[in-house]
Amino acid sequence: MMQKSDSGLSVAIGFIMLLMIIALIIGTWALVGVPEQTRNAESYHAIGVTNAFLDYKIGVDDLRLNNQSGVNVSMLIPAASAYSSGALRLSGNVGTLSIFSNESLLLSEVGMSRLSATFGTTNTYVGYEGGGVFRSDYGYATWVTPPMFELDNLSNDLYVTMVVPRLNGSFFVGSTEGIPVDTGWKNASQWETFSTNQTVEIRYNAKEEWDAQLWYTAFYEAVEKYENDENAGKIANVTCTPGINGNTASLLIHPVSGKIIHIHILYPEYDVDVRSS
């Protein structure tokens, strides 16, 4: 009788230990495997959202370049992923652009618009701002394609050209599916032009520090492209210095010997309708 009891007890203990091992395997997978699987899926999803915003940029640029007023670009932004819902936001005044000449104000606080999607557990942002497409993860952002900001040497004078799209509307739409966006160009694009032989400072004051860093990168890369242009070359008597201080990115342009700085800013205006599907 004792041998039968011991045998039954051994089977019970073995079965309990087997259950514990299975529970340990499931727990380890839940702690390690599921988060890793989720991150991989969200990373792949972010590529799809980024590509959608690149298509959006091409579409709205074509409206302006081809003078297609009264025509809408309709696109589906796949904000939601298989693991989480997403949201699409249209925001005005996420930052302001100002231009100074020897501390005198040339351009006073022009608001910057942003259309952006946020999704996933990592608070990933992908968006369209200043004519460029960016992606932000964990508070660090980078341009996928830069904003429309250029420095050019034309006849040995420096030309600064910037396009600041104005997106009319203010929306925040959440969805578990894709979100359709309609955008129409208003035939009301405006140019502002300035010319001076004085020191110029272009400032972008952002509401978020990562956005200021983003614009510092835009200024820095524009200077690098201009200074390394093999065709026109750098103007000897003009220095361009990008900088950043907290939430403010800046570009200081200092001409000497009477050199002229020409600043051209275009404000294309769009009506944007963001709605849930």
N, C-alpha and C positions, 0 to 999 in steps of 0.2 A: 504494500500500500504506500509506503514511504517513497519507493522508486517511482511509482506512477505520479505521485504528487509533485516530486522534484521535476519530473519530465514535463508536466503541465506548466509548472512555474517557469521553466526555461523557455518554453514556447511563448508564453505571455511576455516575458522580458525581451525576448528576441523581436517579437512583433512591435513592442513599444519602441525599442531602439530603432527599428526600421522606420517607424512613423517619424521619429525625431530626426533621422537623417533626411527623410523626404522633406520635412518642414524646414530643415536647415538649408537644403538646396533651393527650395522655393523662396525662402526669405532672402538668400544671397542674390538670387536672380532678380527679385523685386527691388533690392537695394542698389544693385550694380547694373544688371542687364536692362531693366526697363528704362531708367534715366538715360543710359547710353543710347538705347534704341530711339527714345524720344528726341534726344539732341540730334542724332543723325537725320531723323525724319524732318525736324524743324530746319536744320541746315539745308537740306535739299529743297524744302519748301521756300526758304528765303531766296534761293536762286530763281525760283519761278516768279516770286513777287518782284524781285529786282528786274528780271527780264520784262515783266509787264510794265514797270515804270519807264524802262528804256523805250519801249514801244510807245508809251504815252508821250514822252518827250519828243520823239520823232514825229508823232501825229500833230501835236500842238505847234511845233516848229514849222511843219509844212503848211499849216493854216496861215501862219504869219507870212512866211516866205512867198507863198503863192497867192496872197491877198484874197483868201477864201472866207470872207465875212458871210454870215448867214448859213454856214456849213458847220455841222457838229462832228467832232470826233467822239465816237462811242467805244468805250473799252470796259472790259471786265477785269477788275483787280482781285486776284485770288487771295484775299486777306486771311481767310480761315484755313487751318490745316486739319489733318485727320485727328490731331491730338488736342486742339484748342480752337476756340472761336477767334475771330480777328476783328479789327476795327479800322475804319478809314476816316481820317480827320482832315478837314480843310480849315486852315488857320491863317488869319491875317496878323501882321505885325509880330512875327516871331523874332524879329530884330529890326534895327533901323540903320539906314545908310546915310552918312553925312560926309560932306567934303569941305575942307578948310583950305584957305590960301593965306599963309602968314597969319594964322589965327582968325582971319575974317571968314565968315560962313558963306560958302558958295552954294551949297546944297543942304537943305535942312531936313534931317530925319525922315527919309523916305522909308515907308514900311515894307518889309519883305514878307511875301506870302509863301505858304508851304502846304502841299498836299502830301500826306504821309499815311502809311499803313503800319499798324503795330500788331504783333501776334506772338504767340508762344510763351514759354515760361522764362525766356531770357530777355524779355522786353526788347526785342529786336525792332528797330525802326527802319523802314525804307521809304524814301520820299523824293519829291521833286521840289527844288528850291533854287531860285536865282537862275533858272534855265539849266540846272544840272541835276543829276540823280545821285543820291547818297545812301549809305547804309550805316546804321549805328548799332553796335552791340556792346552791352555792359558799359554804356557811357562813353565809348570810343567810336568815333565816326570817321568815315573815309568817303571820298568821292568815287563813285563808279564811273561817272563821266563828269568832267568839271563844269562849273557854271560858265556862262558866257561873259568872260572877263579877259580882255587881251591888251597887251602893250605892243606897239608897233613903231618901228623906225621908218617914217615916211619923209623923204627929202631932208633927212637929218633933224627932224623935229619928232618929239615923242607924242604919239596918239594913244589915248586910253579909251577903249571902247567897252561898254558894259550894257548888257540887256537885263532889265529887271522886270520879269513878268508879274502882272497884277492879276491875281485870281480872285474874282468876285464871288463872295459867299462865305458862309461859316457853318460847317457841318461836323457832326460826329456820329457815325453810323456803325453799329456793331452787327455782326452777322456770323452765322455758322457756315455760310457759303461764300461764293464770290460776290463782289459788290460792283454794280455797273456805274460808270462815270460818264457823263456827257459834258463836253467842253466845246464852247464856241468862241471864235475870235471876234472881237468887236473892232470894226474898222475905225479905231480911234487911237492908234499907237502914237505916242508923243516922243519927240526928241528934245533933250536938253543939251546944250553945248556951252562949254566954257573954254577960254584960252587965257593963259597967263604965263608970265616969265618969273613968277614967284614960287616959293616952295609950296607944294600941295600935299595935304594929308587926307587920305581916304580912310574913313573909319566905319567899321561895322560893329554895332553894339548889339550883342545877342542876349536873349533871355536865359539861355542855357550855355554853360561853359563849353560843352562839346561842339555846339554850333559855332562858337567863336573860333575854336581850334580848326573847325572845318574851313572857315573862311580865311584863316591865316594860311592854311595849306593852299587855298586857291590863289591868294596873293603871291605866296612863295613860288608856286609852280609857274605862274604867269611871268614873274621876273626871270626865273631860270630859262624859260622858253625864249623870252625876248633877248636875254643876254647871250644866249648860245645860238641865235639865228645865224646860220652860215651865209644867208643871202644878204640881208640888210645890215646885220651886225649891231653891236651896242653903240649908243651915242656916247662919245667920250666925255662930254660935259654935263651929263645927267646921271645922278645916282638914284637907285630905287632900293628902299630898305623895308621889307615886311617886318611886322612886330606883333606881339600879343601881350595883353595885360588883363588877366582875369577874363571877363566876358566881352572884351573889346579886342578885335583884330584890326590891324591898321597897315597902310602902305604909305610910306613917306617918299615923296619924289622931289628931289632937290636939283633944280637946273642952275647952271652958272654960265657966265659970258652971254647973257641975253637969250638963251635957248627958250623956245616956246613949248609949253605943254598944252595939248588940245585934248579936252575931255568930252566924249560923246556918250550920252546915256539914252537908251531907248526903253520906253515903258509900254510894251504890248499888253493889251487888256483882254481878259478872257472871262466869260461867264461859265461857272462850273456848277453842275447839278450832281450831287452825290446822293444816292438813294438806296435803300435796301432792296434786295431782289425779291 
